[in-house]
Amino acid sequence: MKLKAICLSGVILSLVTPSCFALTCEYSKYPDDSILQIDLTALAADKMRGRKLGENQLAQNYLISRYKQIGLLGFNPSYKQSFLHQYAIGKTEGNNIVGWLQGTDFKEQFLVITAHYDHLGVQMHDNFNGADDNASGTAALLFLAEYFSRYHPRHSIIFVATDGEEKGLLGARAFVSQPPVALGNIKLNVNIDMIGGSGENPMLYVAGERYSPALSHIIRRATLLPCVSMQTGHEGLSRSYDKRKRIHWLKASDHYAFYRQHIPFLYFGTNDHRFYHTPEDTPDNIDQPFFHTAVISILMTILSWDNPAQ
């Protein structure tokens, strides 16, 4: 029986052959997870000009270069899935950035990991950098892609950096309307949106088990680990930082497009906060320890799903 010990972001993941997979944690640090901060800072840099739909070519180029560096496969040479959004005064092209890895055992069963990379652009000379919303989730997607490129998953995984989420989940809707694989072969969507821990007393929530109760065991198994910190329960309406508003977690981000196609989802995110959709959503307001723990929690939940208990 071959054993691989993988140390990641303060965690050792002990992986054995799939038939006797063990999900465990110990504290160490290898490899250096500074790549999370590097990707987040790059995507939320002033030169990205807020990554607005139709104006985010620099962000697309960065993501494509990272996909190539990681070694993701493409469904086409450009990694792009283009779509058009019709405005009252014309059309704007959006581009999802899509790559994938083949699984070792369930090659025709796909996990789709999504995180939107678009944001609000420049408004009245203010740059809306969107560090938490959603450079944090996009950096996590890249980190997960790097991890699974080294330590191959049993199921095939598609990584989709979506465009146009801020305009109505446009990229996610485009993906499920013209998927690169049959919708019936997509077994789960993991959507990551705002996990940077900005604001006061942040908490990582995972939603989706209300709509797919079979996921409850997967979540519970992950939350038993000391390296995992997340809570369930945000499945419907919750109060916004702006107390005049409420947020419907089912419809809050790209996972809703998958739900509409009857695909189970897990949505990882935090509540909104005082920096949300303001020019102050910058890398210096990211809570780095929280961010790293959130990424580990997501990774361990995915591993729990990819390697169900025997």
Rosetta blueprint (number, residue, H / E / L):
1 M L
2 K L
3 L L
4 K E
5 A E
6 I E
7 C E
8 L E
9 S L
10 G L
11 V E
12 I E
13 L E
14 S E
15 L E
16 V L
17 T L
18 P H
19 S H
20 C H
21 F L
22 A L
23 L L
24 T L
25 C L
26 E L
27 Y L
28 S L
29 K L
30 Y L
31 P L
32 D L
33 D L
34 S H
35 I H
36 L H
37 Q H
38 I H
39 D H
40 L H
41 T H
42 A H
43 L H
44 A L
45 A L
46 D H
47 K H
48 M H
49 R H
50 G H
51 R H
52 K E
53 L L
54 G L
55 E L
56 N L
57 Q H
58 L H
59 A H
60 Q H
61 N H
62 Y H
63 L H
64 I H
65 S H
66 R H
67 Y H
68 K H
69 Q H
70 I H
71 G L
72 L L
73 L E
74 G L
75 F L
76 N L
77 P L
78 S L
79 Y L
80 K E
81 Q E
82 S E
83 F E
84 L E
85 H E
86 Q E
87 Y E
88 A L
89 I L
90 G E
91 K E
92 T E
93 E E
94 G E
95 N E
96 N E
97 I E
98 V E
99 G E
100 W E
101 L E
102 Q L
103 G L
104 T L
105 D L
106 F E
107 K E
108 E E
109 Q E
110 F E
111 L E
112 V E
113 I E
114 T E
115 A E
116 H E
117 Y L
118 D L
119 H E
120 L L
121 G E
122 V E
123 Q E
124 M L
125 H L
126 D E
127 N E
128 F E
129 N L
130 G L
131 A H
132 D H
133 D H
134 N H
135 A H
136 S H
137 G H
138 T H
139 A H
140 A H
141 L H
142 L H
143 F H
144 L H
145 A H
146 E H
147 Y H
148 F H
149 S H
150 R H
151 Y L
152 H L
153 P L
154 R L
155 H E
156 S E
157 I E
158 I E
159 F E
160 V E
161 A E
162 T E
163 D L
164 G L
165 E H
166 E H
167 K H
168 G L
169 L L
170 L H
171 G H
172 A H
173 R H
174 A H
175 F H
176 V H
177 S H
178 Q L
179 P L
180 P L
181 V L
182 A L
183 L H
184 G H
185 N H
186 I E
187 K E
188 L E
189 N E
190 V E
191 N E
192 I E
193 D E
194 M L
195 I L
196 G L
197 G L
198 S L
199 G L
200 E L
201 N L
202 P L
203 M L
204 L L
205 Y E
206 V E
207 A E
208 G L
209 E L
210 R L
211 Y L
212 S L
213 P H
214 A H
215 L H
216 S H
217 H H
218 I H
219 I H
220 R H
221 R H
222 A H
223 T H
224 L L
225 L L
226 P L
227 C L
228 V L
229 S L
230 M L
231 Q E
232 T L
233 G L
234 H L
235 E L
236 G L
237 L E
238 S E
239 R E
240 S L
241 Y L
242 D L
243 K L
244 R L
245 K L
246 R E
247 I E
248 H E
249 W L
250 L L
251 K L
252 A L
253 S L
254 D L
255 H H
256 Y H
257 A H
258 F H
259 Y H
260 R L
261 Q L
262 H L
263 I L
264 P L
265 F E
266 L E
267 Y E
268 F E
269 G E
270 T L
271 N L
272 D L
273 H L
274 R L
275 F L
276 Y L
277 H L
278 T L
279 P L
280 E L
281 D L
282 T L
283 P H
284 D H
285 N H
286 I L
287 D L
288 Q H
289 P H
290 F H
291 F H
292 H H
293 T H
294 A H
295 V H
296 I H
297 S H
298 I H
299 L H
300 M H
301 T H
302 I H
303 L H
304 S H
305 W H
306 D H
307 N L
308 P L
309 A L
310 Q L
